[in-house]
Amino acid sequence: MPRLLLPALVLLLSGCSANWGWYVVNPATKSGWTNLGFLLSGLKYTVLLSLTAILISVSLGLLVALPGLSQNRWARRTSRAYVELVRAVPILVMILWVYYGLPQLTGLTIGVFWAGVLALALSDSAFEAEIFRAGIQSIAKGQYEAAASISLGYGDTMRFVILPQAIRRILPALGNQLVYMLKMSSLVSVIGMQELTRKANELVVTEYRPLEIYTVLVLEYLVLILIVSAGVRWLERRLGTDERQ
């Protein structure tokens, strides 16, 4: 019986390999090297799109979180309403609405890059607001009292006392949102953004090799996110937020 299994296994693998076309992304061939270069050409747009969107979303999230922590009831309600409404909209729907719907409301022409940035930043800002709110609320009340004892106002207390401590605590969550942003940037391909996923889709149309091309796409995102995760871990250690230190 084992003697029959070995030839059958060899035949099966041979049949499968006949259906594979790894030559399309083989760097040893001219066409494969060209295809890999085409796929990697979308990397800069993915990184630039994600970094720009995360910077805007962090800033916007902080601006939304602070009123939610104030003593003013209407400010808290406005902050909560923003978080709940934005968080309820799927990110793909947000991208389509910003790109196709917002220009009709404002009369402004929005390019695919800034439409993607705005949609990603808006969607992520609600999550960033909740992260900031949790981080600020985790700071002991004694820190506020200590700041008041040296006559610091609300703005200076937040800037010099509360936020530095809160940011150190929420850094892992912020890093997680950056990884999330890198992955969600692939959805901007639906409006024509020439990032990694769009490049892969275009190459699949011309080469008809989805398995091989999308496998390279998976590896691209895997390497990119592992690098970002390592960078966040390094920053955590530098700031002393890693509990293992």
Contacts in CASP RR format, 6 or more apart in sequence:
PFRMAT RR
TARGET T0000
AUTHOR 0000-0000-0000
METHOD contacts of the structure
MODEL  1
MPRLLLPALVLLLSGCSANWGWYVVNPATKSGWTNLGFLLSGLKYTVLLS
LTAILISVSLGLLVALPGLSQNRWARRTSRAYVELVRAVPILVMILWVYY
GLPQLTGLTIGVFWAGVLALALSDSAFEAEIFRAGIQSIAKGQYEAAASI
SLGYGDTMRFVILPQAIRRILPALGNQLVYMLKMSSLVSVIGMQELTRKA
NELVVTEYRPLEIYTVLVLEYLVLILIVSAGVRWLERRLGTDERQ
20 211 0 8 1.000
20 212 0 8 1.000
21 209 0 8 1.000
21 212 0 8 1.000
22 212 0 8 1.000
23 29 0 8 1.000
23 31 0 8 1.000
23 32 0 8 1.000
24 31 0 8 1.000
24 32 0 8 1.000
24 35 0 8 1.000
24 207 0 8 1.000
24 209 0 8 1.000
24 212 0 8 1.000
24 213 0 8 1.000
25 32 0 8 1.000
25 35 0 8 1.000
25 36 0 8 1.000
25 39 0 8 1.000
25 212 0 8 1.000
25 213 0 8 1.000
25 215 0 8 1.000
25 216 0 8 1.000
26 32 0 8 1.000
26 33 0 8 1.000
27 33 0 8 1.000
27 36 0 8 1.000
35 203 0 8 1.000
35 207 0 8 1.000
35 213 0 8 1.000
36 216 0 8 1.000
38 199 0 8 1.000
38 203 0 8 1.000
39 196 0 8 1.000
39 199 0 8 1.000
39 200 0 8 1.000
39 203 0 8 1.000
39 213 0 8 1.000
39 216 0 8 1.000
39 217 0 8 1.000
39 220 0 8 1.000
40 220 0 8 1.000
41 194 0 8 1.000
41 199 0 8 1.000
42 194 0 8 1.000
42 195 0 8 1.000
42 196 0 8 1.000
42 198 0 8 1.000
42 199 0 8 1.000
43 196 0 8 1.000
43 220 0 8 1.000
43 224 0 8 1.000
45 113 0 8 1.000
45 193 0 8 1.000
45 194 0 8 1.000
45 195 0 8 1.000
45 196 0 8 1.000
46 182 0 8 1.000
46 185 0 8 1.000
46 186 0 8 1.000
46 195 0 8 1.000
46 196 0 8 1.000
46 224 0 8 1.000
47 182 0 8 1.000
47 224 0 8 1.000
49 113 0 8 1.000
49 116 0 8 1.000
49 117 0 8 1.000
49 120 0 8 1.000
49 185 0 8 1.000
49 188 0 8 1.000
49 193 0 8 1.000
49 195 0 8 1.000
50 120 0 8 1.000
50 178 0 8 1.000
50 181 0 8 1.000
50 182 0 8 1.000
50 185 0 8 1.000
52 117 0 8 1.000
52 121 0 8 1.000
53 116 0 8 1.000
53 117 0 8 1.000
53 120 0 8 1.000
53 121 0 8 1.000
53 124 0 8 1.000
53 181 0 8 1.000
53 185 0 8 1.000
54 121 0 8 1.000
54 124 0 8 1.000
54 177 0 8 1.000
54 178 0 8 1.000
54 181 0 8 1.000
56 117 0 8 1.000
56 118 0 8 1.000
56 121 0 8 1.000
56 125 0 8 1.000
57 120 0 8 1.000
57 121 0 8 1.000
57 122 0 8 1.000
57 123 0 8 1.000
57 124 0 8 1.000
57 125 0 8 1.000
57 128 0 8 1.000
57 177 0 8 1.000
57 181 0 8 1.000
58 128 0 8 1.000
58 174 0 8 1.000
60 121 0 8 1.000
60 122 0 8 1.000
60 125 0 8 1.000
60 128 0 8 1.000
60 129 0 8 1.000
61 125 0 8 1.000
61 126 0 8 1.000
61 128 0 8 1.000
61 129 0 8 1.000
61 132 0 8 1.000
62 128 0 8 1.000
62 129 0 8 1.000
62 132 0 8 1.000
64 79 0 8 1.000
64 82 0 8 1.000
64 83 0 8 1.000
64 125 0 8 1.000
64 126 0 8 1.000
64 128 0 8 1.000
64 129 0 8 1.000
65 79 0 8 1.000
65 128 0 8 1.000
65 129 0 8 1.000
65 130 0 8 1.000
65 132 0 8 1.000
65 133 0 8 1.000
65 136 0 8 1.000
66 132 0 8 1.000
66 158 0 8 1.000
67 75 0 8 1.000
67 76 0 8 1.000
67 78 0 8 1.000
67 79 0 8 1.000
68 75 0 8 1.000
68 76 0 8 1.000
68 78 0 8 1.000
68 79 0 8 1.000
68 80 0 8 1.000
68 133 0 8 1.000
69 76 0 8 1.000
69 133 0 8 1.000
69 136 0 8 1.000
69 137 0 8 1.000
70 76 0 8 1.000
79 129 0 8 1.000
82 126 0 8 1.000
82 129 0 8 1.000
83 126 0 8 1.000
83 129 0 8 1.000
83 130 0 8 1.000
84 126 0 8 1.000
86 122 0 8 1.000
86 123 0 8 1.000
86 125 0 8 1.000
86 126 0 8 1.000
87 126 0 8 1.000
87 127 0 8 1.000
89 97 0 8 1.000
89 123 0 8 1.000
91 119 0 8 1.000
91 120 0 8 1.000
91 123 0 8 1.000
91 184 0 8 1.000
91 187 0 8 1.000
92 187 0 8 1.000
92 190 0 8 1.000
94 119 0 8 1.000
94 122 0 8 1.000
94 123 0 8 1.000
95 115 0 8 1.000
95 116 0 8 1.000
95 119 0 8 1.000
95 120 0 8 1.000
95 187 0 8 1.000
95 188 0 8 1.000
95 190 0 8 1.000
95 191 0 8 1.000
96 190 0 8 1.000
96 191 0 8 1.000
97 119 0 8 1.000
98 110 0 8 1.000
98 115 0 8 1.000
98 116 0 8 1.000
98 118 0 8 1.000
98 119 0 8 1.000
98 122 0 8 1.000
99 110 0 8 1.000
99 111 0 8 1.000
99 112 0 8 1.000
99 115 0 8 1.000
99 116 0 8 1.000
99 119 0 8 1.000
99 191 0 8 1.000
102 108 0 8 1.000
102 110 0 8 1.000
102 115 0 8 1.000
102 118 0 8 1.000
103 109 0 8 1.000
103 110 0 8 1.000
110 118 0 8 1.000
112 188 0 8 1.000
112 191 0 8 1.000
112 192 0 8 1.000
112 193 0 8 1.000
113 193 0 8 1.000
115 188 0 8 1.000
115 191 0 8 1.000
116 188 0 8 1.000
116 191 0 8 1.000
116 193 0 8 1.000
119 188 0 8 1.000
120 181 0 8 1.000
120 184 0 8 1.000
120 185 0 8 1.000
120 188 0 8 1.000
123 184 0 8 1.000
124 177 0 8 1.000
124 180 0 8 1.000
124 181 0 8 1.000
124 184 0 8 1.000
127 177 0 8 1.000
128 174 0 8 1.000
128 177 0 8 1.000
131 170 0 8 1.000
131 173 0 8 1.000
131 174 0 8 1.000
131 177 0 8 1.000
132 166 0 8 1.000
132 170 0 8 1.000
134 170 0 8 1.000
135 166 0 8 1.000
135 169 0 8 1.000
135 170 0 8 1.000
136 162 0 8 1.000
136 163 0 8 1.000
136 166 0 8 1.000
138 166 0 8 1.000
138 169 0 8 1.000
139 162 0 8 1.000
139 165 0 8 1.000
139 166 0 8 1.000
143 161 0 8 1.000
143 162 0 8 1.000
143 165 0 8 1.000
144 157 0 8 1.000
144 161 0 8 1.000
144 162 0 8 1.000
146 161 0 8 1.000
147 153 0 8 1.000
147 156 0 8 1.000
147 157 0 8 1.000
147 160 0 8 1.000
147 161 0 8 1.000
147 162 0 8 1.000
148 157 0 8 1.000
152 160 0 8 1.000
152 161 0 8 1.000
167 174 0 8 1.000
168 239 0 8 1.000
168 240 0 8 1.000
168 241 0 8 1.000
169 241 0 8 1.000
171 232 0 8 1.000
171 235 0 8 1.000
171 236 0 8 1.000
171 239 0 8 1.000
171 241 0 8 1.000
172 232 0 8 1.000
172 236 0 8 1.000
172 241 0 8 1.000
175 228 0 8 1.000
175 229 0 8 1.000
175 232 0 8 1.000
178 228 0 8 1.000
178 232 0 8 1.000
179 225 0 8 1.000
179 228 0 8 1.000
179 229 0 8 1.000
179 232 0 8 1.000
182 221 0 8 1.000
182 224 0 8 1.000
182 225 0 8 1.000
182 228 0 8 1.000
183 221 0 8 1.000
183 225 0 8 1.000
185 195 0 8 1.000
186 195 0 8 1.000
186 196 0 8 1.000
186 197 0 8 1.000
186 221 0 8 1.000
188 195 0 8 1.000
189 195 0 8 1.000
189 197 0 8 1.000
189 198 0 8 1.000
189 201 0 8 1.000
192 198 0 8 1.000
196 217 0 8 1.000
196 220 0 8 1.000
196 221 0 8 1.000
197 217 0 8 1.000
200 213 0 8 1.000
200 214 0 8 1.000
200 216 0 8 1.000
200 217 0 8 1.000
203 213 0 8 1.000
204 210 0 8 1.000
204 213 0 8 1.000
204 214 0 8 1.000
207 213 0 8 1.000
233 242 0 8 1.000
236 242 0 8 1.000
237 245 0 8 1.000
END
